[in-house]
Amino acid sequence: MTDLLDDDLNLKLLKLIVSGEGVEINISQLSKILNKHRNTIRERVNNLLEYKIINKPQYPFSWLFKELPLMVISKTNFMRDEKTKYFIEYDDPIFAAFFFKEEEYNTLMISFHKDICSHQKWRENVVNEGLLPNREEGYPSQVIYLGTGCFVKYNPSAPIKIVEQNIKDGKHLSINDYEMDDLSLKILKMLLRGEGIRTNESLIAKKLDIHRRTVERRIENLRRERIVSKPVCRFPRLIVPPEYILVLSLFQIKKQQNIVLKALKEDSHVSWIIKAVTGIGGYDLVVFSTFYKVEDHLEWQEKLDQRFPSCIGAVKNTYLSPAMTFSIDPEYVSLCIIKNRLSRTYGKKLLETIDVIR
């Protein structure tokens, strides 16, 4: 399987399709399915993109969780300067960062690493760069280690059902000042599911100077080995619709864990669930959920407690509003992995060339 990721052409192909090049919204297909004129569909699609309700389509890099199987959620006290801002935006492992104030902490960050040792080395470098205070000068970071193999729910588009219900109830009719009509909502749901999206193999073949059938065959291989999954559109904040609040919750399940877990997995508010928490004692699950208002989450949590009396113990919630979001870039970590692998294959070829010359 990993042989596919040691192939220079596969990596160049991945770099294109993971960044969305050659991946397009199929206006004609949407028009046919929804029985609407192409110009009508094109207008709605353009609005969804221009109002930043969704991103352009791309192939999700599923191999990320194999390449970097450690997910780290950390509360830290970063310096507030341009150097730190640049670091958070462009450092390879950082998936997301939020402005955040709790005790001495000012940043909540999600990053991906190979293992605990590599995270510790990475953090030492951050301290040495002067981006984080050392232990003598500052407050120790609070860290949660999560194995990406412990995801029991991974459905970034799950909250679309909450968005749909809020629109139908008249609770939240517009997103980013765009009035969502029935057709726009239908198109949005389809694109989030990966429907109405096509791959322009001819464009990719031209960019890579290879045959169209070669592109098709290699993408089929990459999908079959689960290195990428089918192309989709995502929310700009991946698991959070625009204008909605992300809630990061630590759950302690005292009994009937399987029943409570099943309910959470079936709940459309919940995008991610990860088991096996290491770093903060007593908690069993990390849950990422989405709500339009904090009050909605409080009501939801109360109903959950009443539904499962004495089953849920301690719960620790962190509310992350759109204004608190410093950076979420779903593709950035993936593209860094691909670019690093490309550099290694280039290095191998260079060494082979030198050996031949010798």
Long-range contacts (C-beta under 8 A, 24 or more apart in sequence): 1-225, 1-227, 4-221, 4-222, 4-225, 4-227, 5-63, 5-227, 5-341, 6-341, 6-345, 7-345, 8-342, 8-345, 8-346, 8-349, 9-208, 9-210, 9-218, 10-218, 10-221, 10-222, 11-338, 11-341, 11-342, 11-345, 12-208, 12-342, 13-204, 13-208, 13-215, 13-218, 13-219, 13-222, 14-59, 14-61, 14-222, 14-227, 14-228, 14-338, 15-335, 15-338, 15-339, 15-342, 16-204, 16-207, 16-208, 17-58, 17-59, 17-199, 17-204, 17-219, 17-228, 17-231, 18-58, 18-59, 18-60, 18-61, 18-228, 18-331, 18-334, 18-335, 18-338, 19-58, 19-331, 19-335, 20-55, 20-56, 20-57, 20-58, 20-331, 21-203, 21-204, 21-207, 22-199, 22-200, 22-201, 22-203, 22-204, 22-207, 23-56, 23-57, 23-58, 23-59, 23-197, 23-198, 23-199, 23-200, 23-231, 24-57, 24-197, 24-198, 24-199, 24-200, 25-56, 25-57, 25-191, 25-196, 25-197, 25-198, 25-233, 26-196, 26-197, 26-198, 27-196, 29-195, 29-196, 29-198, 30-187, 30-190, 30-195, 30-196, 33-190, 33-195, 33-196, 34-183, 34-186, 34-187, 36-183, 40-183, 41-187, 44-183, 44-184, 44-187, 45-187, 45-191, 47-178, 47-184, 48-178, 48-184, 48-187, 48-188, 48-191, 51-175, 51-176, 51-177, 51-178, 52-176, 52-236, 52-242, 53-175, 53-176, 53-178, 53-188, 53-235, 53-236, 53-241, 53-242, 54-188, 54-191, 54-192, 54-233, 54-234, 54-235, 54-236, 55-233, 55-234, 55-235, 55-236, 56-233, 57-191, 57-197, 57-231, 57-232, 57-233, 58-231, 58-232, 58-234, 58-331, 59-219, 59-228, 59-229, 59-230, 59-231, 60-228, 60-229, 60-232, 60-234, 60-330, 60-334, 61-227, 61-228, 61-331, 61-334, 61-335, 61-337, 61-338, 62-226, 62-227, 62-228, 62-229, 63-226, 63-227, 63-228, 63-337, 64-112, 64-148, 64-333, 64-334, 64-337, 65-148, 65-149, 65-151, 67-114, 67-337, 68-93, 68-112, 68-113, 68-114, 68-148, 68-333, 68-337, 69-114, 69-115, 69-147, 69-148, 69-149, 70-112, 70-113, 70-114, 70-115, 70-116, 70-118, 70-119, 70-145, 70-146, 70-147, 70-148, 71-110, 71-111, 71-112, 71-145, 71-146, 71-147, 71-148, 71-274, 72-109, 72-110, 72-111, 72-112, 72-113, 72-119, 72-143, 72-144, 72-145, 72-146, 73-108, 73-109, 73-110, 73-143, 73-144, 73-146, 73-248, 73-286, 74-108, 74-109, 74-111, 74-141, 74-142, 74-143, 74-144, 75-100, 75-102, 75-105, 75-107, 75-108, 75-109, 75-141, 75-142, 75-143, 76-105, 76-106, 76-107, 76-109, 76-132, 76-141, 77-104, 77-105, 77-106, 77-107, 77-132, 77-133, 77-138, 77-139, 77-141, 78-106, 78-107, 78-131, 78-132, 79-130, 79-131, 79-132, 79-133, 80-106, 83-130, 83-131, 84-131, 87-126, 87-129, 87-131, 88-326, 88-327, 89-327, 92-333, 92-336, 92-340, 93-122, 93-333, 93-336, 94-327, 94-332, 94-333, 95-328, 95-329, 95-330, 95-332, 95-333, 96-325, 96-327, 96-328, 96-329, 97-326, 97-327, 98-320, 98-324, 98-325, 98-326, 99-323, 99-324, 99-325, 99-326, 100-318, 100-320, 100-324, 102-318, 103-139, 104-138, 104-139, 105-139, 105-141, 105-142, 107-326, 108-248, 108-318, 108-320, 112-148, 112-333, 116-145, 119-145, 142-279, 142-280, 143-279, 144-250, 144-277, 144-278, 144-279, 144-280, 144-286, 145-278, 145-279, 146-274, 146-276, 146-277, 146-278, 146-286, 147-274, 147-276, 150-274, 150-275, 150-276, 151-272, 151-273, 151-274, 152-261, 152-265, 152-273, 152-274, 152-275, 153-264, 153-265, 153-270, 153-271, 153-272, 153-273, 154-271, 154-272, 155-271, 155-272, 156-234, 156-235, 156-238, 156-239, 156-271, 156-272, 157-192, 157-193, 157-232, 157-234, 157-235, 158-239, 158-268, 158-269, 158-270, 158-271, 158-290, 159-235, 159-239, 159-240, 159-241, 159-244, 159-268, 159-269, 159-271, 159-290, 160-188, 160-189, 160-192, 160-241, 160-268, 161-268, 162-241, 162-244, 162-268, 162-269, 162-290, 162-291, 162-292, 163-241, 163-244, 164-189, 166-292, 171-292, 172-243, 172-292, 175-241, 175-242, 175-243, 176-242, 176-243, 191-232, 191-233, 192-232, 192-233, 192-234, 192-235, 193-232, 194-230, 194-231, 194-232, 194-233, 197-231, 197-232, 197-233, 199-231, 234-330, 236-328, 237-322, 237-325, 237-328, 238-328, 238-330, 239-271, 239-272, 239-288, 239-290, 240-271, 240-290, 240-322, 241-290, 242-322, 243-292, 243-322, 244-290, 244-291, 244-292, 244-322, 245-290, 245-291, 245-292, 245-293, 245-294, 245-297, 245-319, 245-320, 245-321, 245-322, 246-288, 246-289, 246-290, 246-319, 246-320, 246-321, 247-287, 247-288, 247-289, 247-290, 247-291, 247-297, 247-317, 247-318, 247-319, 247-320, 248-286, 248-287, 248-288, 248-317, 248-318, 248-320, 249-285, 249-286, 249-287, 249-288, 249-289, 249-315, 249-316, 249-317, 249-318, 250-277, 250-280, 250-283, 250-285, 250-286, 250-287, 250-314, 250-315, 250-316, 251-283, 251-284, 251-285, 251-286, 251-287, 251-312, 251-315, 252-282, 252-283, 252-284, 252-312, 252-313, 252-314, 252-315, 253-284, 253-285, 253-311, 253-312, 253-313, 254-310, 254-311, 254-312, 254-313, 255-310, 255-311, 256-308, 256-311, 257-284, 259-308, 259-311, 260-308, 260-311, 260-312, 261-285, 263-304, 263-307, 263-308, 269-300, 280-316, 282-313, 282-314, 283-314, 283-316, 294-319
